């Protein structure tokens, strides 16, 4: 019973931490790792290679703009099947000179 209650308290604490994290505009390295779910080693590779936007104001600690991280996470959007079908229909219609479906 105690283990169950501790588990529930831990879940609630994690939810509170996530909500607090979402209110910040500048995030630390560890916070970005938690926020994105990326491993710290992969995140370090991204910062070293310029693969993710970050800041080093004093040359030692790395900081991130949360809005930039959100934009970075949402890059390279994958189109839905419906969007792909609509694009294909548009291409076929234009290729046929707007006579799609007409003989």
C-alpha positions as CSV (number, residue, x, y, z in Angstrom):
1,X,0.0,0.0,0.0
2,X,2.8,2.4,0.8
3,X,4.6,1.6,-2.4
4,X,1.4,2.4,-4.3
5,X,1.0,5.7,-2.6
6,X,4.6,6.6,-3.2
7,X,4.2,5.7,-6.8
8,X,1.2,8.0,-7.1
9,X,3.0,10.9,-5.4
10,X,5.9,10.4,-7.7
11,X,3.6,10.5,-10.8
12,X,2.0,13.7,-9.5
13,X,5.4,15.3,-8.8
14,X,6.5,14.5,-12.3
15,X,3.4,16.2,-13.7
16,X,4.0,19.3,-11.6
17,X,7.6,19.5,-12.8
18,X,6.5,19.2,-16.4
19,X,4.0,22.1,-15.9
20,X,6.6,24.2,-14.2
21,X,9.0,23.5,-17.0
22,X,6.5,24.6,-19.6
23,X,6.3,28.0,-18.0
24,X,10.0,28.8,-18.4
25,X,11.4,30.6,-21.5
26,X,15.0,29.7,-21.0
27,X,16.0,26.1,-20.3
28,X,19.1,24.5,-19.1
29,X,20.8,21.5,-20.7
30,X,19.2,19.0,-18.3
31,X,15.8,20.6,-18.7
32,X,16.0,20.3,-22.5
33,X,17.0,16.7,-22.2
34,X,14.0,16.1,-19.9
35,X,11.7,18.3,-22.1
36,X,12.6,16.6,-25.4
37,X,13.2,13.1,-24.2
38,X,16.6,13.2,-25.9
39,X,19.5,11.5,-24.2
40,X,22.1,13.8,-22.7
41,X,24.8,12.3,-24.9
42,X,22.8,12.9,-28.1
43,X,21.8,16.4,-27.0
44,X,25.5,17.2,-26.4
45,X,26.3,15.9,-29.9
46,X,23.6,18.2,-31.3
47,X,24.9,21.2,-29.5
48,X,28.5,20.5,-30.5
49,X,27.6,20.1,-34.2
50,X,25.2,23.0,-34.4
51,X,22.3,20.7,-34.9
52,X,20.1,22.4,-32.3
53,X,19.8,26.1,-31.4
54,X,21.6,26.9,-28.1
55,X,23.4,29.7,-26.3
56,X,26.7,29.7,-24.3
57,X,26.8,33.2,-22.7
58,X,29.7,32.5,-20.5
59,X,31.3,29.8,-22.7
60,X,30.6,27.0,-20.2
61,X,27.0,26.4,-19.5
62,X,24.5,25.8,-22.4
63,X,21.1,27.4,-22.4
64,X,18.2,27.0,-24.8
65,X,15.2,29.2,-25.8
66,X,12.1,27.1,-25.2
67,X,10.3,28.6,-28.2
68,X,13.3,27.7,-30.5
69,X,13.3,24.2,-29.1
70,X,9.6,23.8,-29.9
71,X,10.2,25.0,-33.4
72,X,13.2,22.7,-33.8
73,X,11.1,19.8,-32.6
74,X,8.3,20.6,-35.1
75,X,10.6,20.8,-38.1
76,X,10.4,18.3,-41.0
77,X,6.7,17.7,-40.7
78,X,5.5,14.5,-42.3
79,X,2.4,15.0,-44.5
80,X,-0.7,13.0,-43.8
81,X,-2.1,10.6,-46.4
82,X,-5.0,13.0,-47.1
83,X,-2.5,15.8,-47.8
84,X,-0.5,13.6,-50.1
85,X,-3.6,12.5,-51.9
86,X,-4.7,16.2,-52.3
87,X,-1.3,17.1,-53.7
88,X,-1.4,14.2,-56.1
89,X,-4.8,15.2,-57.3
90,X,-3.7,18.8,-57.8
91,X,-0.6,17.7,-59.8
92,X,-2.7,15.4,-62.0
93,X,-5.3,18.1,-62.6
94,X,-2.7,20.7,-63.5
95,X,-0.8,18.3,-65.7
96,X,-4.0,17.5,-67.6
97,X,-4.7,21.2,-68.1
98,X,-7.6,21.2,-65.7
99,X,-9.5,18.5,-67.5
100,X,-9.1,15.9,-64.7
101,X,-11.9,13.4,-64.9
102,X,-13.0,14.6,-68.4
103,X,-12.4,12.6,-71.6
